[in-house]
Amino acid sequence: MAANIKTSACRKSNLLLIFLLLNEIFQTYASDTQGRTERELERPYLVRNFELFGINFPFTPITVIIFLVSILILYRGFTKQSTVTASHILIDAPDGKEKMLKFKKEIGNDPDKFAQYAKNFSSCPSGKSGGSLGKFKQGSMVPSFDSAVFNPKNKVGVLLEPVQSQFGWHLILIKDRDEQRQFIVQ
């Protein structure tokens, strides 16, 4: 997982370096055109410098494109949705919470026992595979389930308290969580 983070960071830094290099090339081109003012009375509008707070910025179509692409990369890097790998046991019964609390005491934090209980007691089709929901993004489950799974206070590998949704009561085991770019709104 750490290798993936490093690889992603390297890709982004490489892209940023390429954009900065291209920007430098086009800035050099813009400064070369300034030296030719004796031959040319006026430069085209799209190759002018833009002055902001006493700093000259080259204003070319390429510079604008590089700026917009850089903003897009930064935006996507900071707002990428987190992912979780989790399993659950679903019971749709009036006394579901009491059963889930009983199961939680019996299971502890043992993933093998959890899978066995999911096969035996879960009313969800995922129970056949030990309750595994696989890997999913934030926002792809019902809100109560999502908030429980993506809450940073809930630890990976520890059974959560029973959570109620419109489908019934869930007992959730978080197996893995990608928390590097997670924005929680509470």
C-alpha positions as CSV (number, residue, x, y, z in Angstrom):
1,M,0.0,0.0,0.0
2,A,2.9,2.4,0.8
3,A,4.4,1.5,-2.6
4,N,1.1,2.6,-4.3
5,I,1.2,5.9,-2.5
6,K,4.8,6.5,-3.5
7,T,4.1,5.5,-7.1
8,S,1.1,7.9,-7.3
9,A,3.1,10.7,-5.7
10,C,6.0,10.1,-8.2
11,R,3.6,10.2,-11.1
12,K,2.1,13.5,-10.0
13,S,5.5,15.0,-9.3
14,N,6.7,13.9,-12.8
15,L,3.7,15.4,-14.4
16,L,4.2,18.6,-12.5
17,L,7.9,18.7,-13.6
18,I,6.9,18.2,-17.2
19,F,4.4,21.0,-17.0
20,L,7.0,23.3,-15.3
21,L,9.5,22.5,-18.0
22,L,7.0,23.2,-20.8
23,N,6.1,26.5,-19.1
24,E,9.8,27.5,-18.8
25,I,10.3,26.7,-22.5
26,F,7.3,28.9,-23.5
27,Q,8.4,31.6,-21.1
28,T,11.8,31.6,-22.8
29,Y,10.0,31.9,-26.1
30,A,7.9,34.8,-24.8
31,S,11.1,36.6,-23.6
32,D,12.8,36.1,-26.9
33,T,9.8,37.8,-28.6
34,Q,10.3,40.8,-26.4
35,G,13.9,41.3,-27.8
36,R,12.5,41.6,-31.3
37,T,10.4,44.7,-30.5
38,E,12.5,46.8,-33.0
39,R,11.3,44.6,-35.8
40,E,7.7,44.2,-34.6
41,L,5.8,47.2,-33.5
42,E,3.4,45.2,-31.4
43,R,3.2,41.6,-30.3
44,P,0.0,39.6,-30.8
45,Y,-2.4,39.8,-27.9
46,L,-2.1,36.1,-27.0
47,V,1.7,36.4,-26.4
48,R,1.6,39.4,-24.0
49,N,2.7,39.6,-20.4
50,F,0.1,39.9,-17.7
51,E,1.2,42.1,-14.7
52,L,-0.3,41.2,-11.3
53,F,1.0,42.9,-8.2
54,G,4.1,44.0,-10.0
55,I,5.0,40.5,-11.3
56,N,5.0,39.8,-15.0
57,F,3.3,36.6,-16.0
58,P,3.6,35.3,-19.6
59,F,0.1,35.1,-21.0
60,T,0.1,32.5,-23.9
61,P,-2.4,29.9,-24.7
62,I,0.1,27.2,-23.7
63,T,0.6,28.8,-20.3
64,V,-3.2,28.9,-19.7
65,I,-3.5,25.2,-20.7
66,I,-0.7,24.3,-18.4
67,F,-2.2,26.2,-15.5
68,L,-5.7,24.6,-16.0
69,V,-4.3,21.1,-16.3
70,S,-2.2,21.7,-13.1
71,I,-5.3,22.8,-11.2
72,L,-7.2,19.8,-12.5
73,I,-4.5,17.4,-11.3
74,L,-4.4,19.1,-7.9
75,Y,-8.2,19.0,-7.5
76,R,-8.4,15.4,-8.4
77,G,-5.5,14.5,-6.1
78,F,-7.2,16.1,-3.1
79,T,-10.7,15.0,-3.7
80,K,-10.3,11.4,-4.8
81,Q,-12.7,9.2,-2.9
82,S,-11.5,6.8,-0.3
83,T,-12.1,3.0,-0.6
84,V,-12.8,0.3,2.0
85,T,-12.7,-3.4,2.0
86,A,-15.3,-4.7,4.4
87,S,-17.5,-7.6,5.4
88,H,-20.9,-7.6,7.2
89,I,-23.6,-9.7,8.7
90,L,-27.1,-8.5,7.9
91,I,-30.1,-9.5,10.0
92,D,-33.6,-8.1,9.3
93,A,-35.5,-8.9,12.5
94,P,-37.1,-6.8,15.3
95,D,-34.6,-8.1,17.8
96,G,-31.7,-7.7,15.4
97,K,-29.6,-5.3,17.6
98,E,-29.7,-7.8,20.5
99,K,-28.6,-10.6,18.2
100,M,-25.8,-8.5,16.8
101,L,-24.5,-7.6,20.2
102,K,-24.5,-11.3,21.2
103,F,-22.7,-12.2,17.9
104,K,-20.2,-9.4,18.5
105,K,-19.3,-10.8,22.0
106,E,-19.0,-14.4,20.6
107,I,-16.9,-13.4,17.5
108,G,-14.5,-10.9,19.2
109,N,-12.3,-9.6,16.4
110,D,-11.7,-13.0,14.7
111,P,-12.2,-12.8,10.9
112,D,-12.6,-16.6,10.6
113,K,-15.4,-16.7,13.1
114,F,-17.0,-13.6,11.5
115,A,-17.0,-15.4,8.1
116,Q,-18.6,-18.5,9.7
117,Y,-21.3,-16.4,11.4
118,A,-22.0,-14.6,8.1
119,K,-22.4,-17.9,6.3
120,N,-24.8,-19.2,9.0
121,F,-26.8,-16.1,10.0
122,S,-26.7,-13.3,7.4
123,S,-29.7,-12.6,5.3
124,C,-27.6,-10.9,2.7
125,P,-26.4,-12.8,-0.4
126,S,-22.9,-11.8,0.5
127,G,-23.2,-14.2,3.5
128,K,-22.3,-17.1,1.2
129,S,-18.9,-15.6,0.7
130,G,-18.3,-14.9,4.4
131,G,-20.1,-11.5,4.3
132,S,-17.5,-10.0,2.0
133,L,-18.6,-6.9,0.2
134,G,-15.3,-6.4,-1.5
135,K,-13.8,-3.0,-2.2
136,F,-16.1,0.0,-2.5
137,K,-16.0,3.7,-2.6
138,Q,-17.4,6.3,-0.2
139,G,-21.0,7.0,-1.1
140,S,-21.8,3.6,-2.7
141,M,-23.5,2.2,0.4
142,V,-26.5,3.4,2.4
143,P,-25.6,6.5,4.5
144,S,-25.6,4.9,7.9
145,F,-23.4,2.0,6.7
146,D,-21.1,4.5,4.8
147,S,-20.7,6.8,7.8
148,A,-19.8,3.9,10.1
149,V,-17.3,2.3,7.7
150,F,-15.5,5.6,6.6
151,N,-15.4,7.1,10.1
152,P,-11.7,7.4,11.1
153,K,-12.6,6.7,14.7
154,N,-13.5,3.1,13.7
155,K,-10.4,1.0,13.5
156,V,-9.5,-1.5,10.8
157,G,-9.8,-5.1,11.9
158,V,-12.2,-4.4,14.8
159,L,-15.9,-5.2,14.8
160,L,-18.1,-2.2,14.8
161,E,-21.1,-1.6,16.9
162,P,-24.4,-2.8,15.2
163,V,-25.6,-0.3,12.6
164,Q,-29.2,0.0,11.4
165,S,-30.2,0.7,7.8
166,Q,-33.4,0.3,5.8
167,F,-32.3,-3.3,5.2
168,G,-31.9,-4.3,8.8
169,W,-29.1,-4.5,11.3
170,H,-25.4,-4.8,10.2
171,L,-22.4,-6.1,12.1
172,I,-19.4,-4.8,10.2
173,L,-15.8,-5.8,10.0
174,I,-13.5,-3.4,8.2
175,K,-10.6,-5.3,6.5
176,D,-8.8,-2.5,4.8
177,R,-9.3,1.3,4.4
178,D,-7.5,3.8,2.0
179,E,-7.5,6.9,4.2
180,Q,-4.9,9.0,2.3
181,R,-7.4,11.4,0.7
182,Q,-10.5,11.2,2.8
183,F,-12.7,14.2,3.5
184,I,-15.3,13.5,6.3
185,V,-18.2,15.9,6.6
186,Q,-20.0,15.5,9.9
